Amino acid sequence: MIASPLSLNFFSSLSSRPNTGDLLQSPIYYAIVTKKDGSATAICLNPSNGRRRSSHDLLHGTTKKKNMSTSFYQLLPKFVQPSRRKSQSTTIIPTFSQKSIVFFVVQTCNTLLTCGTNRSILWITHRSHYPHPSLLWSALFARQFFRTTSVPSFYNLYKSHKILGSRWQQGQTTTHYLHGHQKSIYCLAWMGSDHVLSGGRDCEVMRWNLVTRKIEATYTAHQASVLCMRYDPIRGLITGSSDNSCWIWSPDLVPLKRLSGHSQGVLDVCFVGDLCVSASRDHSIRIWRDGETERILMHAGPVNAVASFGSTSLASASGDGKLKIWDLETGECLRTMDHDRGLACIKVNGTSIYTGGQDGKVRIWNGLTGECLSVLKGHTDVIRSIDCLGDKILTGSYDCTLRVWDSNTGQCLLSFQSGHSSWIFNVLISRSRITSAGQDKRIMILDFSDGLTIADGPSK
């Protein structure tokens, strides 16, 4: 078995665990299986947890038809002109502009959406009833999702995003595998919405097109395994390796500068403002400015993960079981959050910090106060990687499973089994896909948007 680059110090329990985070109900389990033609598919293992809904059901509704006349007209506003006498009032008919009509219909449709009466929305917005359906659907889409422009059909876009949400709830995906690396894949990074970068034990960085599912380019700069990477469309790419160095790349992936200073392998990297940060097996964190070491911070064990926490602060997680918040301007450790055992990964989401490690639990922390908000239980081995999008948390573990969690409730929503045949080293989540890679030398894509028109935008 190939040894993992991850280093963890194993500690006995130092304190009682927070008594939170128990699962609210059983997640929907999926097994990734290979069909006779060689393609992969996801099969639900406990379909009784929820009935699958078709796209027609989702948009048009499946509830029994009810008399909507009374409930609909109750939604109409009452326009009252107060008279000079407080005891009298006179009903008047207002003059509407197109903008006010759109605003009212959007409010009405949102009320109906809350009630689950999607069929009534179609009745209101049918061309025979409303002369500008595109304007209305764009307003509805902006209200429920995000603002976007230059879309051929806002109706189709709205419909696709509603279906996409239902697929996430039910775990309905199309599964693909990407083959190209000859050895274990240790790290992944988004490069736009339809491209991903990967690095592994074969010392190569590969750029993949997720639409065509093909390798577009291969790059080599390191002399040993590529263990970690971060990509920024402005700053470019930074990679770390077991050759004890980092490389700075341009946004179009031209190697620019080698950073040397660590005495052991670089386990994670990140950008914080105009600074580059590297974390190493040698227990140190190096802060780089213009290719030179500006500051060195220390843990008592290997530093397995780092992440930007605001514009001037850094979060770090170590095999010593400690999550630390640092002020990079002074080098001061602002606060320390203790864990029972060694940490492997972290993810910052606003003021919240998600941690995972040797005990197989996800902990949600308030990074400003150091309070542990909840503990998510379900994995049976090391949690090696965490990513998030909005309220969704994605974890990948040495138990070879992927889990999707609700950060608000602590509930495990989805669990994907047997998609990987060995340890999972890195996971990514986007609005339409889950991407994961590991020791089995392949990248797995769980695509929730197959056949849909999806627009990019902030999570909501």
C-alpha positions, 0 to 999 in steps of 0.5 A: 500500500502506498503511504499517504503524504498526510502526517498525523500525531495520535493523541489520547483524549484530552477533554470531553467531546462536545455533545452535539451533532448527532444525525437527525435522520438517516442520509440517502445512501448511494453506491457507485457501480460500474455497468457492463458497458464500462460506464458508472452509475449511482444506485440508491441503497435506501429509496424509502427515504424519499420518492424521486420527483421528475422534472414535471413534478418539480415544476408543475406540482404533484399535489391534488388540484384545489380551488385556488380562487379564494386563496389567490384573491386573498393574496391581492393587496387592498388599496384604501384611501383614508378620509379626513374622518378616522371612522371612514375609508374609501376603496380606490383603484390605483394606477399601475406601472409595468414595474409595480405589476412585475413587483407584485406578481413576483411577490405573489409567486414567491408566496405561492412558491413558499406554499408549494403551489408551482402550478399556480405560478404557471397559470399566472405567468402564462403568455395569455395572462402576462405580456412579459414572461421573460421579465417576470422569470428573470425577477423570480430567478434573481429572487430565489437564486442570483442575478444574471444577464444575457440568458436566452430563456429565464424560464428554462434557466429557472426550471433547470435550477429548480430541478438541480435543487431537487437532484441535490436533495435526492442525490440524482447524479450522472457519474464519470471517471477521468483517467490520466494520472499514473499514480495516486492523485493528492490534490485538486483545484477549480480553474473556472466552472468547467475546468479542474487542476490535479496533482499527484505522485507522478509529479505532474499537474494536469488541466482537465475539461469537465465538459469534454472530460479530457486532459487539455494540458500537462505541466511539470515543475516539481521533482517529487509528488505534488501534494497540494495546490491553490488556484486564483484567477488573478494570483495564479497557481501555487503548488507544494511538493514532497520535494520540500518546495513550492512553485508559483505559476502564472494564471495561464500556468507558466512556472514563475518562481520556486520557493525554498526553505522547508526542511520536509514536504509541503502539505498545504498552501494558500493565498492570504491577500498579497501573501503566499502561505505554505505549511509543512511536515516540518511543523512550520508555516512560512509566510512568503512575500515576493518570493522571500520568507517574511515570517515563520509560525510553528505548531507542535506537529505537522501542519496539514492544512492552512486557509485564509481567515479574512484579509490578514488572518490565517487558520491552520490545522495540525497533527498536534490536534490544534486549530490556530488563528494567526494574525499575519501582520504581527505573527501573534496566535489569536486563539487555539481550538483543541481537538481530541486527535490530529487534524487533517483538513480545514475549510473556512466559510465566512466566520465558520471553520470546518475541521476534520481529522483522525477521529472521523468527525467534522467540527464546526467552529466559530472562528471569532470566538473559538466556540465549537458549534456542532460535531457531525458524525458518520465517517468511520476513518480519517476525514482527509478533505473538506469543501463547502458551498453555501449550506452544504459541506462535502467531506471525503474520507479514508473510509472511501466514502463521500458525504454531503452535510447540512451545516445548519442542522448537522444532518448528513444528507447524502452518502456516496459509497464505493465510488473510490476503491481506496483512500480519498485525498481531495474533494471539491464541490460546485453548484452542479458537481462533486469532484473527488480524487484519491489513491485509486489514480482516478478523478470521479465526477458526480454531475447533478446538472446533466441535461440542464442549463445552469448559470454560474453565480454565488451560492445562496 
